[in-house]
């Protein structure tokens, strides 16, 4: 990813490159001109829904024989819905994919091989880094085309920091994070929130990842990192400066509209950089960005660059040529991306990135500059999550809630997830 950014981001993020003209799209007949309806699914908020729908309309204007049935879903229900559709052989023609899920979908033969469409020129990857293409590839073939780059990001409320008289740092240690949270609460009454997202970063700081490279076990030989995480959850749940478990039922952090940072219940939100515009827009004010906290004794920088999302075609689609053509349009069309404005992350096509640079909003400039700073320190991202990871996500989430309410000790939670999780990984690897 770092090599890719040196080839692409440095050309455009500094806004010093000549913007390429947005020439008219080359229109090719698809599906022989015969009418077809393409079902397309993605997760996201209303901003993403609106922008995506506009691009679908642009494609239909170029190809009047193609219409779309849209299936937008919030993150919470997206994967359960896809799993049901896979089990009933009713997958959408095009679906948004997450890096951590590619391995599982590949093993189930649910993703269409895009390689032939790269080879015949339907999908133009000539301006996309090989590192980006590899992130959506399995066994040397392309199955998912990246829609944008981002990085884990800790959003903070600028107004709260100003009221507290605090200058935001670039990156905190966890001890500094907790001290800062206490200070902010004492000065403003605004609380703090942490969740399961931090677990993977705790593993990264130790120079490993949540899952071992072969996906058959966790990335450590004992449950020590899990103990650190669950102890952290137990400790903050007792503090007045951290939101209560009961309040989190009302203010669901996984839904943009109810995130506790929106109404300043909390000063922070652990998310990804491409969400800056959406969350700031929902909050009605500009949020700030900093890198995720690290442990004082960490051996590895936790920040990394990641593929924000991908588009895939379903192996069951009746219209693979149309699917491939649309995915190419979505990723490489300057006109389409002038509408999308990098909402799914920093564009991966260098022509698109250059064209967007001249018209970046102030928030976009902040996001792009953050990605540029991360690029200076980023370490390689983890491999895609192995089979069984969804079960483990649920297990960790359930145990986190039990620890929050004091119904189970951090030691018990760590031992349980380590034992049961390793069994799940081993069983799914066979």
C-alpha positions in Angstrom: 0.0 0.0 0.0 2.9 2.4 0.8 4.4 1.8 -2.6 1.0 2.4 -4.2 0.6 5.7 -2.4 4.0 6.9 -3.5 2.9 6.4 -7.1 -0.5 7.8 -6.7 -1.1 10.0 -3.7 2.0 12.1 -4.0 0.8 13.1 -7.5 -2.5 14.4 -6.2 -2.8 14.8 -2.5 -0.5 17.9 -2.6 -2.8 19.5 -5.2 0.2 20.3 -7.3 -0.6 18.2 -10.3 -2.3 19.3 -13.5 -5.9 18.2 -13.4 -6.9 15.9 -16.2 -10.0 17.0 -18.2 -13.1 14.9 -17.6 -13.7 13.8 -21.1 -16.9 12.2 -22.2 -17.4 8.6 -21.3 -16.8 6.0 -24.0 -20.1 4.3 -24.4 -20.1 0.6 -25.4 -23.3 -1.4 -25.8 -23.8 -3.9 -23.0 -25.8 -7.1 -23.0 -26.3 -6.7 -26.7 -28.6 -3.8 -26.1 -31.2 -6.2 -24.6 -33.0 -5.0 -21.4 -31.6 -6.3 -18.1 -32.0 -5.5 -14.5 -29.0 -5.6 -12.2 -29.4 -6.1 -8.4 -26.8 -4.2 -6.5 -26.2 -4.3 -2.7 -24.0 -2.2 -0.4 -23.8 -1.2 3.2 -23.7 2.4 4.3 -25.6 5.5 5.4 -28.0 7.8 3.6 -25.2 9.9 2.2 -23.6 6.9 0.5 -27.1 5.7 -0.6 -27.8 9.0 -2.3 -24.4 9.3 -4.1 -24.5 5.7 -5.2 -28.0 6.1 -6.6 -26.9 9.1 -8.6 -24.1 7.1 -10.2 -26.4 4.3 -11.0 -28.6 6.8 -12.8 -25.6 8.1 -14.8 -24.8 4.5 -15.9 -28.4 4.0 -17.0 -28.3 7.2 -19.0 -25.3 5.8 -20.9 -26.9 2.4 -21.2 -30.7 2.8 -21.3 -31.2 -1.0 -21.5 -29.8 -1.4 -18.0 -31.8 -0.7 -14.9 -30.9 -1.3 -11.2 -32.6 -2.7 -8.2 -30.8 -1.3 -5.2 -30.4 -3.1 -1.9 -28.7 -0.7 0.6 -28.4 -2.0 4.1 -26.8 -0.8 7.3 -23.6 -2.6 8.3 -25.3 -4.4 11.2 -27.6 -6.4 8.9 -25.7 -6.5 5.7 -23.7 -9.7 6.2 -26.6 -11.7 7.6 -28.7 -10.7 4.6 -25.9 -11.7 2.2 -25.5 -15.0 4.0 -29.3 -15.7 3.7 -29.1 -14.8 0.0 -26.1 -17.1 -0.6 -27.9 -20.0 1.2 -31.0 -19.5 -1.0 -29.1 -18.9 -4.3 -30.4 -15.3 -4.5 -27.3 -13.3 -4.4 -27.4 -9.8 -5.9 -25.5 -9.4 -9.2 -23.1 -6.8 -7.7 -22.3 -6.5 -4.0 -20.1 -4.5 -1.8 -17.3 -6.5 -0.2 -15.1 -6.0 2.9 -11.4 -7.0 2.9 -11.9 -9.2 6.0 -14.6 -11.2 4.2 -12.9 -12.0 0.9 -11.4 -15.3 2.0 -14.7 -16.6 3.2 -16.6 -15.6 0.1 -13.9 -17.0 -2.1 -14.0 -20.4 -0.3 -17.8 -20.5 -1.0 -17.3 -19.7 -4.7 -19.6 -16.6 -4.4 -17.4 -14.1 -6.2 -17.1 -13.8 -10.0 -13.6 -14.0 -11.4 -12.9 -10.5 -12.9 -9.6 -11.5 -14.4 -11.0 -12.3 -17.9 -12.6 -8.8 -18.0 -9.2 -7.2 -17.1 -7.6 -9.2 -19.9 -10.2 -8.2 -22.5 -10.1 -4.5 -21.5 -13.6 -4.3 -20.0 -12.0 -3.4 -16.7 -9.2 -0.9 -17.1 -6.6 -1.3 -14.3 -3.8 0.4 -16.1 -3.9 3.4 -13.6 -4.4 1.3 -10.5 -1.5 0.1 -8.4 -0.7 -3.6 -8.3 -0.8 -3.4 -4.5 -4.4 -2.3 -4.7 -5.3 -5.1 -7.1 -3.6 -7.7 -4.9 -5.8 -6.6 -2.0 -8.8 -7.9 -4.0 -7.1 -11.0 -5.4 -7.1 -14.7 -4.4 -4.7 -17.3 -5.9 -3.5 -14.8 -8.5 -7.0 -13.9 -9.8 -8.9 -10.7 -9.3 -12.3 -11.1 -7.6 -12.9 -7.8 -6.0 -12.0 -4.3 -7.2 -11.1 -1.7 -4.6 -13.4 1.3 -4.3 -11.1 3.5 -2.2 -8.3 3.7 0.4 -8.7 4.7 4.0 -7.1 4.2 7.4 -8.4 3.6 10.9 -9.0 7.0 12.5 -10.0 8.3 15.9 -12.4 11.2 15.3 -12.6 13.9 18.0 -14.9 16.8 18.5 -13.1 20.0 17.9 -15.6 22.1 19.8 -15.2 20.0 22.9 -11.4 20.2 22.8 -11.6 24.0 22.4 -14.0 24.3 25.3 -11.6 22.2 27.4 -8.6 24.2 26.3 -6.8 21.1 24.9 -4.8 20.8 21.7 -5.3 17.6 19.9 -2.1 15.4 19.5 -1.3 13.4 16.5 -1.3 10.1 18.4 -1.9 9.2 22.0 -0.7 6.3 24.2 -3.6 4.5 25.8 -2.6 5.9 29.2 -2.7 9.4 27.7 -6.0 8.6 26.1 -7.5 7.7 29.5 -6.0 10.7 31.2 -7.3 13.0 28.4 -10.8 11.4 28.7 -10.9 12.1 32.4 -9.7 15.7 31.9 -12.3 16.4 29.1 -15.1 15.0 31.3 -14.1 17.1 34.3 -14.0 20.3 32.2 -16.9 19.8 29.8 -19.0 16.8 31.0 -18.4 15.0 27.7 -17.8 11.3 28.0 -15.6 8.8 26.1 -16.4 5.5 24.2 -14.3 2.5 23.2 -15.4 -0.7 21.7 -14.4 -4.0 20.1 -12.7 -2.2 17.2 -9.6 -1.6 19.4 -8.9 -5.3 19.9 -7.3 -5.8 16.5 -5.1 -2.8 17.1 -3.9 -4.2 20.4 -2.7 -7.2 18.5 -1.0 -5.1 15.8 0.9 -3.2 18.4 2.5 -6.4 19.6 3.8 -7.1 16.0 1.1 -9.7 15.2 -2.5 -9.8 14.2 -5.7 -11.2 15.6 -5.4 -14.2 13.4 -2.4 -16.3 12.5 -1.2 -16.2 8.9 -2.7 -19.6 8.1 -6.0 -18.7 9.7 -6.2 -21.8 11.8 -5.7 -20.1 15.2 -5.3 -16.7 16.9 -2.1 -14.7 16.3 -0.7 -15.3 19.8 0.1 -18.4 21.8 -1.9 -17.3 24.9 -4.8 -15.0 25.8 -2.7 -12.1 27.1 -3.9 -9.6 24.5 -7.5 -10.6 25.1 -7.0 -10.1 28.8 -5.6 -6.6 28.1 -8.6 -5.7 26.0 -11.3 -7.1 28.4 -9.6 -5.5 31.4 -9.7 -2.2 29.5 -13.4 -2.6 28.9 -14.0 -3.5 32.6 -12.0 -0.6 33.9 -13.6 2.1 31.7 -17.1 0.8 32.3 -16.7 1.8 36.0 -15.6 5.4 35.2 -18.0 8.3 35.1 -16.1 9.7 32.1 -17.1 6.6 30.0 -20.6 6.1 28.6 -22.7 3.5 30.5 -23.7 0.2 28.9 -27.3 1.3 29.2 -26.8 4.5 27.3 -25.1 2.5 24.4 -28.4 0.7 23.9 -29.9 4.1 22.9 -26.9 5.5 21.2 -25.7 2.7 18.9 -22.2 3.6 17.8 -22.4 1.5 14.6 -25.2 3.7 13.2 -24.1 7.1 12.0 -27.2 8.9 13.1 -27.0 7.6 16.7 -23.2 7.7 17.3 -22.7 9.3 20.7 -20.2 11.8 19.2 -23.0 13.3 17.1 -24.7 15.1 20.0 -21.5 15.4 22.0 -22.3 12.6 24.4 -18.8 11.6 23.7 -15.8 13.5 22.3 -14.5 10.5 20.3 -15.4 7.8 17.8 -13.2 5.0 16.5 -13.9 4.7 12.8 -12.3 5.0 9.4 -11.0 8.1 7.7 -13.4 8.0 4.8 -16.3 8.6 7.2 -15.1 12.1 8.0 -17.5 13.9 5.7 -20.5 11.8 6.5 -20.1 11.9 10.3 -19.2 15.6 10.3 -22.3 16.4 8.1 -24.6 14.4 10.4 -23.1 16.2 13.4 -23.4 19.6 11.7 -19.8 20.5 12.5 -16.3 19.6 11.4 -14.7 16.8 13.4 -10.9 16.4 13.8 -8.8 13.3 13.1 -6.0 11.6 14.9 -4.3 8.2 14.8 -5.4 5.4 17.0 -3.8 5.1 20.5 -0.9 2.8 21.1 0.4 1.0 24.2 3.6 2.5 25.6 5.5 -0.8 25.1 4.2 -1.5 21.6 6.8 -2.8 19.2 4.9 -1.9 16.0 3.0 1.1 14.7 -0.7 0.2 14.7 -1.8 2.5 11.8 -2.1 1.0 8.3 -3.7 1.8 5.0 -6.6 -0.4 3.9 -8.9 -0.9 1.1 -12.1 0.7 2.3 -14.5 -1.5 0.3 -14.7 -3.5 -2.9 -17.3 -4.3 -5.5 -17.7 -7.9 -6.5 -19.8 -9.7 -9.1 -21.8 -12.8 -8.0 -21.0 -16.1 -9.6 -24.8 -16.5 -10.1 -25.3 -13.4 -12.2 -26.9 -13.8 -15.6 -25.1 -10.6 -16.8 -21.4 -10.9 -16.1 -20.4 -8.6 -18.9 -22.7 -5.8 -17.5 -21.4 -6.4 -14.0 -17.8 -6.0 -15.1 -18.6 -2.9 -17.2 -20.4 -1.2 -14.3 -17.7 -2.0 -11.8 -15.1 -0.5 -14.2 -17.4 2.6 -14.6 -17.7 3.0 -10.9 -14.0 2.9 -10.2 -12.4 4.5 -13.2 -15.0 7.0 -14.5 -14.0 10.6 -13.7 -17.5 11.8 -14.2 -18.9 9.2 -11.8 -16.3 9.9 -9.2 -16.9 13.7 -9.3 -20.3 12.7 -7.9 -19.0 10.2 -5.4 -16.3 12.6 -4.2 -14.2 9.9 -2.4 -17.0 9.0 0.0 -15.7 5.4 0.0 -12.1 6.5 0.5 -9.3 8.0 -1.5 -9.8 6.9 -5.2 -7.4 4.3 -6.5 -7.4 5.3 -10.2 -4.7 8.0 -10.7 -6.7 9.9 -13.3 -9.7 10.1 -11.0 -7.6 11.1 -8.1 -6.0 13.9 -10.1 -9.3 15.1 -11.4 -10.8 15.3 -7.8 -7.8 17.2 -6.4 -8.8 20.6 -7.8 -12.3 20.5 -6.3 -11.6 19.0 -2.9 -13.8 20.4 0.0 -12.1 21.5 3.1 -13.1 18.3 4.8 -11.8 16.2 1.9 -8.4 18.0 2.2 -8.3 17.1 5.9 -9.0 13.5 5.0 -6.5 13.3 2.2 -3.8 15.0 4.4 -4.5 12.4 7.1 -4.0 9.6 4.7 -0.7 11.2 3.6 0.5 11.4 7.2 -0.5 7.8 7.9 1.5 6.8 4.8 4.7 8.0 6.4 4.3 5.6 9.4 2.0 2.9 8.2 2.8 -0.8 8.6 1.4 -3.6 6.4 -2.3 -4.4 6.9 -3.4 -7.7 8.2 -4.4 -10.6 5.9 -8.1 -11.1 5.2 -10.0 -12.7 8.1 -10.2 -16.5 7.9 -13.3 -18.6 7.8 -15.1 -18.6 11.1 -14.2 -15.0 11.9 -17.8 -13.9 11.8 -18.6 -16.3 14.6 -15.7 -15.0 16.6 -16.8 -11.4 16.1 -20.1 -12.3 17.6 -18.5 -14.1 20.5 -16.2 -11.2 21.2 -19.1 -8.7 21.1 -21.2 -10.9 23.4 -18.4 -11.3 25.9 -17.7 -7.5 25.8 -21.2 -6.8 26.8 -21.0 -9.3 29.7 -17.8 -7.6 30.9 -19.3 -4.2 30.6 -22.2 -5.2 32.9 -19.8 -7.0 35.3 -21.4 -10.4 34.7 -18.1 -12.0 33.8 -14.5 -11.2 34.7 -11.9 -10.1 32.1 -9.9 -13.2 32.8 -12.9 -15.5 32.2 -13.9 -13.6 29.0 -10.3 -13.9 27.7 -10.0 -17.6 28.4 -13.4 -18.3 26.9 -12.8 -16.4 23.6 -9.3 -17.9 23.3 -10.5 -21.4 23.8 -13.7 -21.3 21.8 -12.2 -19.0 19.1 -9.3 -21.4 18.4 -11.8 -24.3 18.1 -13.9 -22.3 15.6 -10.8 -21.5 13.5 -9.5 -25.0 13.6 -12.9 -26.5 12.6 -13.3 -24.1 9.7 -9.8 -24.7 8.4 -10.5 -28.4 8.0 
